[in-house]
Each structure stands twice: as structure tokens, then as C-alpha cells.
């Protein structure tokens, strides 16, 4: 039986794109951003993966949580400043809202969904 060693990056770009689109775009960005491969970098910075960013986790019991601090740090420091122009929609928890909105300018942002938003936070940001 012959064994062949085929690397993930040996696949055609179209196949890579299909595979990556089956995954959560936040996971794709977090896992593959800055992997030191220009072809992969170009694919994951396309609008498919950067238009809508969901920073909220909803549990099976419908609890709403923020993503973990190390993941949020990586997005705010490394990822958002480089993809900010493509972002059209942000889904945020009010606790992480300021960090995410301060990480970059979002000139094409047209939708902002904020969970766990209360009057104290509203008066702080919208007065």
C-alpha cells in the first residue's frame, strides 16, 4: 500500500476555501492569523471570514458569555487592527465592548449587536 504525504496547504485554494468556510470564522481567524503563509493569510482575510465577528458565546442554557481574555487580547492587539476595514457587523457583550471598539476604526461597520447591555453602561457611552 502506497502512502502519500499531502499537506493541508497542498490543496487547491478553492478546496481550502470550502473547508475553512465550514468552520466558525472566529476560530479560523484566531487559529490561522499570522501563520506565516501568504496564501493562507490572503484566504482568511477575505470578507467571508471578516464581515461579521461574533465575540459572544451562548451556552446550551442560553447564558451569554464573553470569549476568554487571552482570545480577546489576540483579537484586539493582532487581528482587528489588520482586518478592521472589512468588518461590517460586530456582536459583542457589553463587558468587552469598549476593548473591541477601541482596538480599531471600523469604517464599514453597519451593524452592532450588544448583549447584556444595561442602563449604567448605556449612560456611560451614549450621554
N, C-alpha and C positions, 0 to 999 in steps of 0.2 A: 504494500500500500504506500503510495506516494504522499508525502506530507508537503504542503506548501505553506510558506510563511507569508501571509498577507497582512499588512499593516492597515489599520483603520484609515490612515492618510493616503494609502494607495488607491482607495476607492475614488471613482469619478466624483467631481464636485456635485453633480446632480443627486447622486446617491447619498453623499454626506448631508446635503441639504434636507433630503427626505427624512433621513434618520434623526437629525437634530430637531426638525420640526415636530417630531413625535414626543419630544421631551419638553419639560417645562422650561420656558425661555429664561427664567431667573436662574435655574440650575445650569443651563447651558452657559450663560454669561459668567456666572460665578466660577464654574469649573474650567472653562476654556479660555477665558480672557487672559491675555499675556502668556500664552503657552509657547511663545517664540516660534510660531509658524504663520507666515504671512497669509497663506491661502485660508487656513482655518480662521484667522483673525478677520479676514475680509468677509467670510461667510457669517460669522456670529455678530458682526456689526451691521448687518443688513437690517432693514426696517422690520422684517419678520420677527426678529428677536429683541428689538429695541423700542418699538412703538408703544407697547403697553408694559409697564413694570408694576408688579404686584408685590408690595412689601408686607402684606398681611397674610397670616396663616389662620385658617378657620378649622377648628378641631371637629371631631365627629359629634361633639356635644354642642356645636355652634358657638364655642368660645372664640373670641377674636384675640389673636396674639400678634406681637411684632416678631419679625425674624430676629435671630440671635445677634448680639452686639458684634462679634467678630465678622459675621457675614455683612452686616450693615456697614461696618467700618470699611471693609474692602470695596463695597459699592460706592460709598461716599468719597473715599480717597482715590481709588484707582479707576473705577468703571464709569460712574456717572459723569465726571468731567470730560471723558472722551466720547461718550455717546449722547450727551445732553441734547444735541441738535435734533436727533431722531425721535426723542421722547414726545409722544402725543398724549399719553394718559398715565397718570400715577394713581396707585391705590395704596393708601397709607393708613397707619394707625396714628392717632394724634400724638402719641408719645415719641414717635420717631419723625414726625412731620418736619420739625424745624431743621434737623440734621440733613434730611434728604433735600429739602427745598434750598438749603444754604450751600449744598455741595456743588451746584452749577446753576447757570441760567438755562431756562427751558423755553426757547423762543417759539417752539411749535406746540407747547402744551395747550391742549384744548379741553382736557377733562381731568378733574381732580376729585377722587373719592376719598373721604376721610372717615375712618371708623373710630368709635369711642370718643367722639367729639362732644365736649360739654361746654356749658356756659362760661366757665372760667377760662378755658382755652380760647373760646370764641372772642371774648372781650379782650384778651391779650393780643390777638392777631388782627382783629377786624374793627378796632375802635380808632 
